[in-house]
Amino acid sequence: MTQFPGRARRPMSPGAAAVLAGMGPRLSRRALLGTGAAAATTLALAGCAPPEPPTGGAPELKLPEDLSDSEKVLKWANWTAYLDVNEKSGKYPTLEGFMKQTGIEVTYSEDIEDNDSYFAKVGPQLRAGQSIDRDIITMTDWMSARIIREQLCQPLELAQMPNVVSNLLQPLKDVPFDPGRNYSVTWQSGFAGIGYNKDKVGRELKTLDDLWAEDLKGRVVVLSEYRDTAALVMQSQGVDITSGWGKAEFENAIELIEQKIEDGYIRKVKGNSYLEDLTSGNALAGITWSGDIFILAYDTGDPSWTFAIPESGGTLWSDNMMVPITSTHRSNAQQLMDYYYDPAVAAEVAAYVNYVCPVEGAQAEMEKIDPELAKSPWIFPTAEFIADKNIQSFRALEPDEDIEYADLWSSRVMGN
């Protein structure tokens, strides 16, 4: 992995020391990851949460009848490359284990390209009280906040989820958008930065400006999630994305992205399907998500695929499992969520997807699978790692800002 040159260490976030003090024959991608200090920090994960949803005056939720006792089925919508899979059989080992253990038949679908496009499809149905034929959806914090605010998901029965209660990392238990975790459970967290094929590019890419080299013109992809792509551009322009910025700074970032599209540097602005461009060789680099690049290296057998945090900084995010308001299998969904909070199961998933694991005890279980992965800062990052690399969380947007910035992004970037 690309390493930063020596830089002055940023101060540790308040309370990080307390977080660090509390940490405590399978598929593995050990050879594809760099290693670092071996304790996990998650204080920054809680920091990426949107503002609390409004309270008071909300109508009482009307929940559908739960048919879990008579219907041992479950349908789960997730993102691409986000669960351990056996490439030969196409089956998901941990999911197979859940089905064998519980007798619940799970249909797993890689439905989610990005938050906006998926919610644009299912949101109107959920508001109308119509089934979306899914019992779990997996959405990023800011979208989870919107879904909770609009009362489009079901409350969770935490008393039926002992693993979640015991093993969800402490800083994630009381996030502002879902205090007490009554509606959502973290699936994985991760970073946005630069992904590239080092051999084909022929050098290290250390800064965002390195993407705009003449020999990469037309071979760069960027994410359609503006909280990652625009955020990295803003950081490269000297903006602290955690606070103190507004529309002017956001538009400055959009202007640069527009220009790079018009000048032919950026090939595509995509959600999860950006991996297709990298796999085919049509693109050699881009603004990407961390685990995707490690998976790409594994799937292609090409260890020259590299993920790096730009010198100006990267972003940190979390995705969450939620039960849609129209699901009739809440109990089944809760059983699956709780199963994935068994530390041994969580370690199996983390060994494959290489994203930041939210489960207490998973690092110790990872020692049994792959001791080197247990040291990986990409799965178990320390507070020092987060601070040294200036990894930040995009500040929470007010609802009116969310609408305005999404419209700007859609019309000026996604419309290109």
Backbone torsions as a table, in degrees:
resi	resn	phi	psi	omega
1	MET	NA	148.2	176.4
2	THR	-66.5	132.8	179.6
3	GLN	-110.0	149.0	176.9
4	PHE	-74.0	147.3	167.7
5	PRO	-68.1	163.4	-177.8
6	GLY	-60.4	134.7	179.8
7	ARG	-141.5	163.2	177.9
8	ALA	-64.5	134.4	-178.9
9	ARG	-74.5	132.6	175.8
10	ARG	-78.9	152.9	-179.2
11	PRO	-66.1	146.3	177.5
12	MET	-67.2	142.2	178.8
13	SER	-61.8	149.2	178.8
14	PRO	-57.5	132.7	177.0
15	GLY	85.4	-4.6	-176.5
16	ALA	-62.3	-35.6	-179.3
17	ALA	-60.2	-37.9	179.1
18	ALA	-66.5	-37.0	178.1
19	VAL	-64.1	-46.6	-178.5
20	LEU	-61.9	-37.2	-178.2
21	ALA	-66.6	-24.9	-176.2
22	GLY	-90.5	2.5	-176.3
23	MET	-85.7	115.7	170.9
24	GLY	-90.6	NA	NA
25	PRO	NA	77.7	-165.0
26	ARG	-135.2	163.6	179.8
27	LEU	-73.0	136.9	-179.5
28	SER	-145.9	147.8	176.9
29	ARG	-118.9	36.7	-173.2
30	ARG	-52.8	-44.3	-172.3
31	ALA	-67.4	-13.9	-175.0
32	LEU	-93.9	-4.2	-173.6
33	LEU	-114.2	145.6	167.2
34	GLY	-76.4	166.2	179.5
35	THR	-120.0	162.0	-179.2
36	GLY	-158.0	-164.5	-179.8
37	ALA	-61.3	151.9	-163.2
38	ALA	-104.7	28.3	173.0
39	ALA	-118.9	153.5	-176.4
40	ALA	-98.2	143.2	170.8
41	THR	-119.6	136.5	-179.8
42	THR	-132.6	9.0	177.6
43	LEU	-57.9	-41.0	-179.4
44	ALA	-66.0	-27.2	178.6
45	LEU	-63.3	-42.9	178.1
46	ALA	-65.5	-26.9	-178.2
47	GLY	-70.9	-13.4	-178.7
48	CYS	-89.2	8.3	-176.6
49	ALA	-76.7	141.6	173.8
50	PRO	-70.4	174.6	-179.4
51	PRO	-66.0	160.9	-179.7
52	GLU	-61.9	142.9	174.8
53	PRO	-68.3	152.9	-179.5
54	PRO	-63.2	146.0	179.2
55	THR	-118.6	158.2	177.4
56	GLY	86.5	136.0	174.7
57	GLY	79.8	-1.1	-178.9
58	ALA	-79.1	138.3	178.9
59	PRO	-66.1	153.1	179.2
60	GLU	-67.7	137.1	-179.9
61	LEU	-67.4	138.2	173.5
62	LYS	-107.4	108.2	-175.3
63	LEU	-93.2	144.0	176.1
64	PRO	-71.4	162.4	176.5
65	GLU	-63.4	133.0	178.0
66	ASP	-85.4	116.6	-176.8
67	LEU	-99.1	16.8	-174.2
68	SER	-59.3	-34.7	-178.0
69	ASP	-63.8	-34.2	-176.6
70	SER	-102.6	-18.6	-178.6
71	GLU	-120.6	99.4	-177.4
72	LYS	-86.8	64.7	-178.7
73	VAL	-136.9	160.1	-179.1
74	LEU	-159.6	136.7	177.0
75	LYS	-121.7	126.9	-171.8
76	TRP	-122.9	123.5	175.7
77	ALA	-99.9	125.9	-178.4
78	ASN	-138.8	-179.9	177.8
79	TRP	-88.2	167.6	178.2
80	THR	-68.4	146.3	173.9
81	ALA	55.4	47.7	-171.7
82	TYR	-129.4	17.3	177.6
83	LEU	-154.8	145.3	179.4
84	ASP	-59.2	135.1	-177.5
85	VAL	-139.1	144.3	172.2
86	ASN	-88.5	111.9	-173.3
87	GLU	-62.4	-29.4	-178.1
88	LYS	-74.9	-46.1	-176.1
89	SER	-91.4	-20.5	-175.8
90	GLY	77.8	4.7	-179.7
91	LYS	-93.4	160.8	-177.5
92	TYR	-105.3	107.9	-171.7
93	PRO	-55.2	-47.3	-178.5
94	THR	-68.5	-34.4	178.1
95	LEU	-68.3	-37.9	175.0
96	GLU	-61.3	-38.7	178.0
97	GLY	-63.3	-40.3	177.9
98	PHE	-63.7	-44.2	-178.2
99	MET	-64.9	-39.1	178.6
100	LYS	-66.8	-38.0	-177.2
101	GLN	-71.5	-36.9	-170.9
102	THR	-109.3	-19.7	-174.0
103	GLY	78.5	5.8	178.7
104	ILE	-88.5	125.4	179.0
105	GLU	-85.8	121.5	-175.5
106	VAL	-109.2	129.6	170.2
107	THR	-100.5	115.5	-175.7
108	TYR	-106.7	125.5	-175.6
109	SER	-128.4	133.7	174.9
110	GLU	-89.3	71.4	-172.0
111	ASP	-85.1	-22.7	-163.7
112	ILE	-97.4	113.4	176.3
113	GLU	-85.3	-46.1	168.9
114	ASP	-157.9	170.7	-174.6
115	ASN	-62.3	-47.3	-174.2
116	ASP	-65.3	-46.3	-177.0
117	SER	-67.1	-36.9	179.7
118	TYR	-69.7	-44.1	-178.9
119	PHE	-69.0	-32.0	176.4
120	ALA	-60.9	-29.4	179.6
121	LYS	-81.9	-46.1	-172.6
122	VAL	-94.6	-22.1	-177.2
123	GLY	-56.9	-50.7	179.7
124	PRO	-59.9	-36.4	178.1
125	GLN	-65.7	-43.7	179.9
126	LEU	-64.8	-40.8	178.9
127	ARG	-63.3	-31.1	-179.8
128	ALA	-86.7	1.1	-180.0
129	GLY	75.4	23.1	-178.0
130	GLN	-98.8	148.5	178.3
131	SER	-67.3	139.8	171.6
132	ILE	-105.1	8.0	177.4
133	ASP	60.2	33.2	175.8
134	ARG	-139.1	143.4	-179.0
135	ASP	-108.3	-18.2	172.2
136	ILE	-136.4	133.5	170.3
137	ILE	-122.4	152.3	-172.7
138	THR	-122.3	105.0	-171.2
139	MET	-125.4	151.7	179.9
140	THR	-71.3	156.9	-173.0
141	ASP	-45.4	-51.0	-174.5
142	TRP	-64.9	-34.7	176.6
143	MET	-75.8	-34.7	175.1
144	SER	-58.9	-40.3	178.7
145	ALA	-60.7	-42.2	-179.8
146	ARG	-64.8	-43.1	-178.5
147	ILE	-65.2	-40.7	176.9
148	ILE	-65.8	-44.0	-178.9
149	ARG	-60.4	-37.4	-179.0
150	GLU	-86.7	2.8	179.1
151	GLN	57.9	46.3	-178.7
152	LEU	-106.1	10.6	174.9
153	CYS	-134.3	162.4	-175.7
154	GLN	-93.9	147.9	173.8
155	PRO	-66.8	149.3	179.7
156	LEU	-96.7	145.8	177.4
157	GLU	-94.4	87.0	-174.1
158	LEU	-61.8	-25.2	177.2
159	ALA	-63.1	-21.8	178.4
160	GLN	-94.5	7.0	-174.2
161	MET	-130.1	66.8	-173.4
162	PRO	-64.5	-34.0	178.7
163	ASN	-66.1	-41.4	178.4
164	VAL	-62.3	-47.1	-178.8
165	VAL	-60.2	-41.3	-175.7
166	SER	-82.1	-32.9	-165.1
167	ASN	-115.5	-6.6	172.5
168	LEU	-65.2	126.4	-177.9
169	LEU	-52.4	137.0	-170.9
170	GLN	-51.4	-45.7	-178.8
171	PRO	-64.6	-16.9	-179.8
172	LEU	-93.1	-2.7	-175.1
173	LYS	-79.4	-18.0	-173.3
174	ASP	-138.0	50.7	-179.0
175	VAL	-69.2	148.7	-175.1
176	PRO	-58.1	-35.0	-176.3
177	PHE	-79.0	-13.5	179.2
178	ASP	-150.7	70.3	-178.2
179	PRO	-57.4	128.9	-179.9
180	GLY	80.8	-2.7	179.1
181	ARG	55.5	54.5	179.7
182	ASN	-86.1	-13.8	-175.5
183	TYR	-128.2	-13.4	-173.2
184	SER	-146.5	153.8	176.6
185	VAL	-134.5	129.9	-178.7
186	THR	-60.1	132.2	173.8
187	TRP	-90.0	-65.6	175.5
188	GLN	-146.2	165.3	170.8
189	SER	-124.7	168.0	-179.3
190	GLY	-169.7	-174.6	-175.8
191	PHE	-120.7	152.8	166.5
192	ALA	-111.8	136.8	179.6
193	GLY	-163.5	-144.7	-179.7
194	ILE	-103.7	126.9	171.7
195	GLY	-113.4	138.1	-178.3
196	TYR	-162.8	162.0	175.4
197	ASN	-95.1	105.6	-172.3
198	LYS	-62.8	-39.9	-179.2
199	ASP	-66.2	-43.8	-177.4
200	LYS	-75.3	-32.8	175.4
201	VAL	-73.3	-36.0	175.8
202	GLY	89.0	9.9	-179.2
203	ARG	-168.7	170.6	173.6
204	GLU	-80.7	143.5	171.9
205	LEU	-105.6	113.4	-172.8
206	LYS	-107.8	-23.8	-177.5
207	THR	-128.8	163.4	177.2
208	LEU	-64.0	-35.3	177.9
209	ASP	-61.0	-24.8	178.5
210	ASP	-63.3	-22.4	177.9
211	LEU	-70.6	-21.7	-174.1
212	TRP	-96.4	29.1	177.0
213	ALA	-74.9	150.3	-176.8
214	GLU	-60.1	-35.8	-177.4
215	ASP	-76.8	-6.7	175.5
216	LEU	-105.3	4.9	-177.6
217	LYS	-59.4	123.8	-178.8
218	GLY	81.9	4.3	-177.3
219	ARG	-125.6	28.5	179.7
220	VAL	-120.1	132.7	174.0
221	VAL	-114.8	149.5	176.4
222	VAL	-133.5	158.2	-174.8
223	LEU	-76.4	144.7	177.2
224	SER	-79.2	-7.8	175.7
225	GLU	-82.1	108.1	-174.3
226	TYR	-68.3	-22.1	176.9
227	ARG	-68.4	-9.7	172.6
228	ASP	-107.0	-56.1	-175.0
229	THR	-66.9	-54.4	179.4
230	ALA	-63.4	-34.3	-179.4
231	ALA	-62.7	-45.5	179.3
232	LEU	-63.8	-37.4	176.7
233	VAL	-64.8	-44.1	178.7
234	MET	-59.2	-44.0	177.8
235	GLN	-60.1	-39.7	179.5
236	SER	-67.8	-19.7	177.4
237	GLN	-94.5	9.3	175.1
238	GLY	89.0	14.0	-177.9
239	VAL	-91.2	134.5	169.6
240	ASP	-82.9	107.1	-171.8
241	ILE	-76.3	-5.1	-178.5
242	THR	-79.5	-21.9	-177.0
243	SER	-172.1	164.1	168.1
244	GLY	77.2	15.2	177.5
245	TRP	-124.6	164.7	-177.5
246	GLY	-145.4	-152.1	-173.1
247	LYS	-61.7	-37.9	-177.5
248	ALA	-60.9	-45.6	-179.9
249	GLU	-66.8	-38.3	178.6
250	PHE	-64.6	-43.1	-179.6
251	GLU	-68.3	-32.1	175.6
252	ASN	-60.1	-41.2	178.8
253	ALA	-66.8	-42.9	179.3
254	ILE	-61.3	-39.6	-179.9
255	GLU	-61.0	-41.5	178.5
256	LEU	-65.0	-44.2	-179.4
257	ILE	-63.7	-43.4	176.8
258	GLU	-56.3	-44.9	-177.7
259	GLN	-64.0	-41.4	-179.4
260	LYS	-68.7	-30.3	174.5
261	ILE	-69.3	-48.5	-178.5
262	GLU	-63.0	-35.6	-179.2
263	ASP	-80.6	-4.8	174.8
264	GLY	89.3	7.7	178.7
265	TYR	-74.1	-46.4	-178.8
266	ILE	-86.3	119.9	-179.6
267	ARG	-75.5	-48.9	-175.8
268	LYS	-145.8	150.9	167.4
269	VAL	-112.6	113.3	-170.0
270	LYS	-137.8	163.5	168.3
271	GLY	-85.6	-139.4	-176.1
272	ASN	-58.2	-22.3	-176.8
273	SER	-72.7	-1.1	175.3
274	TYR	-59.3	-24.2	179.1
275	LEU	-62.0	-28.3	178.7
276	GLU	-62.3	-40.4	179.7
277	ASP	-67.2	-38.5	178.6
278	LEU	-70.4	-40.8	-179.2
279	THR	-65.1	-40.8	-177.3
280	SER	-74.0	-18.6	-175.9
281	GLY	91.1	-1.2	176.7
282	ASN	-66.2	-27.6	174.4
283	ALA	-125.4	147.2	179.9
284	LEU	-113.9	-12.4	-174.8
285	ALA	-158.9	167.2	177.1
286	GLY	174.1	178.9	168.7
287	ILE	-87.1	115.7	-168.4
288	THR	-135.6	175.5	173.8
289	TRP	-98.7	145.7	-170.2
290	SER	-56.6	-60.0	-174.6
291	GLY	-60.1	-31.8	-179.6
292	ASP	-60.1	-38.0	-177.2
293	ILE	-71.9	-37.2	176.2
294	PHE	-65.7	-39.2	176.6
295	ILE	-65.6	-41.2	178.3
296	LEU	-59.5	-43.6	178.7
297	ALA	-61.4	-41.8	-179.8
298	TYR	-67.7	-48.4	-175.3
299	ASP	-66.0	-34.4	-178.6
300	THR	-90.4	-10.0	-176.1
301	GLY	68.5	22.9	-176.5
302	ASP	-118.3	96.6	-177.2
303	PRO	-71.5	-1.1	178.1
304	SER	-77.7	-9.6	171.7
305	TRP	-66.5	127.0	-169.0
306	THR	-131.6	140.5	172.2
307	PHE	-114.7	136.6	-179.9
308	ALA	-142.4	147.4	170.8
309	ILE	-85.8	124.7	177.9
310	PRO	-57.5	154.6	-179.3
311	GLU	-60.6	-25.6	178.8
312	SER	-81.8	-11.4	176.5
313	GLY	124.1	168.0	177.9
314	GLY	-135.4	-179.3	-179.2
315	THR	-113.3	158.9	178.5
316	LEU	-126.9	136.6	-177.4
317	TRP	-145.4	166.0	174.4
318	SER	-135.2	146.2	173.0
319	ASP	-111.9	149.8	-171.2
320	ASN	-131.4	141.0	173.0
321	MET	-84.5	133.9	-179.6
322	MET	-140.5	154.8	177.9
323	VAL	-103.1	115.3	179.9
324	PRO	-57.6	150.5	-174.5
325	ILE	-61.1	-23.8	-177.1
326	THR	-98.2	2.1	179.7
327	SER	-66.4	142.2	176.4
328	THR	-109.0	21.0	-178.4
329	HIS	-136.0	46.4	-177.1
330	ARG	-61.5	-44.0	-178.1
331	SER	-61.6	-42.3	177.1
332	ASN	-60.7	-42.1	-179.9
333	ALA	-62.9	-41.7	179.7
334	GLN	-64.4	-36.2	177.3
335	GLN	-62.8	-40.5	179.6
336	LEU	-67.5	-44.8	178.0
337	MET	-56.9	-44.9	-177.5
338	ASP	-67.2	-36.3	177.8
339	TYR	-59.0	-42.2	-177.7
340	TYR	-76.2	-2.9	172.6
341	TYR	-100.1	9.0	164.1
342	ASP	-72.0	122.7	-175.1
343	PRO	-54.4	-36.1	-179.9
344	ALA	-66.5	-39.6	178.5
345	VAL	-69.7	-43.5	179.7
346	ALA	-60.1	-37.4	178.8
347	ALA	-67.1	-37.5	176.6
348	GLU	-59.5	-45.5	179.2
349	VAL	-64.1	-47.1	-177.8
350	ALA	-61.9	-35.5	179.1
351	ALA	-64.2	-23.5	179.4
352	TYR	-94.5	-50.8	-172.0
353	VAL	-82.4	-23.5	178.0
354	ASN	61.9	29.2	172.1
355	TYR	-98.9	170.6	-178.0
356	VAL	-68.5	123.6	-174.8
357	CYS	-87.2	130.3	-177.2
358	PRO	-94.5	11.8	-169.8
359	VAL	-107.5	121.7	174.4
360	GLU	-60.1	132.7	178.6
361	GLY	92.8	-11.7	-178.4
362	ALA	-69.3	-31.0	-179.8
363	GLN	-65.0	-40.2	177.1
364	ALA	-64.7	-38.3	177.8
365	GLU	-69.0	-32.0	178.6
366	MET	-65.0	-30.4	176.6
367	GLU	-55.8	-33.9	-179.1
368	LYS	-76.4	-29.2	-179.5
369	ILE	-84.4	-50.0	-175.2
370	ASP	-160.9	101.8	-177.7
371	PRO	-58.1	-31.7	179.5
372	GLU	-69.1	-40.8	177.4
373	LEU	-64.2	-31.2	178.7
374	ALA	-63.6	-18.7	178.1
375	LYS	-96.3	-3.0	-172.7
376	SER	-70.9	126.6	176.4
377	PRO	-72.1	-14.4	178.3
378	TRP	-77.7	-19.5	178.8
379	ILE	-109.0	-39.7	-179.3
380	PHE	-126.9	71.3	-175.4
381	PRO	-73.1	145.2	173.9
382	THR	-89.6	163.1	175.8
383	ALA	-60.3	-36.1	179.7
384	GLU	-66.0	-39.5	178.2
385	PHE	-61.1	-46.9	179.7
386	ILE	-60.2	-44.6	-176.7
387	ALA	-71.4	-44.7	-177.4
388	ASP	-60.4	-36.2	-176.9
389	LYS	-94.6	8.2	178.4
390	ASN	51.9	46.5	176.0
391	ILE	-83.5	121.6	-172.7
392	GLN	-124.3	163.0	173.4
393	SER	-106.1	132.2	178.5
394	PHE	-59.1	128.9	-173.1
395	ARG	-61.3	153.5	178.0
396	ALA	-64.8	134.0	177.7
397	LEU	-99.9	142.5	171.2
398	GLU	-70.1	155.9	-177.1
399	PRO	-53.5	-39.4	-179.5
400	ASP	-69.7	-34.6	175.7
401	GLU	-66.7	-43.0	-179.8
402	ASP	-54.6	-47.0	-179.6
403	ILE	-65.6	-46.3	-177.1
404	GLU	-64.0	-46.3	-177.0
405	TYR	-69.8	-36.2	177.1
406	ALA	-64.0	-38.8	178.1
407	ASP	-66.2	-42.4	177.8
408	LEU	-60.6	-46.1	-178.6
409	TRP	-64.3	-44.1	-177.8
410	SER	-64.5	-44.9	-175.3
411	SER	-76.9	-35.7	-172.8
412	ARG	-97.3	-26.8	-178.5
413	VAL	-109.4	-55.8	-177.5
414	MET	-68.3	-22.0	178.6
415	GLY	-77.6	-11.9	-178.8
416	ASN	-73.3	NA	NA
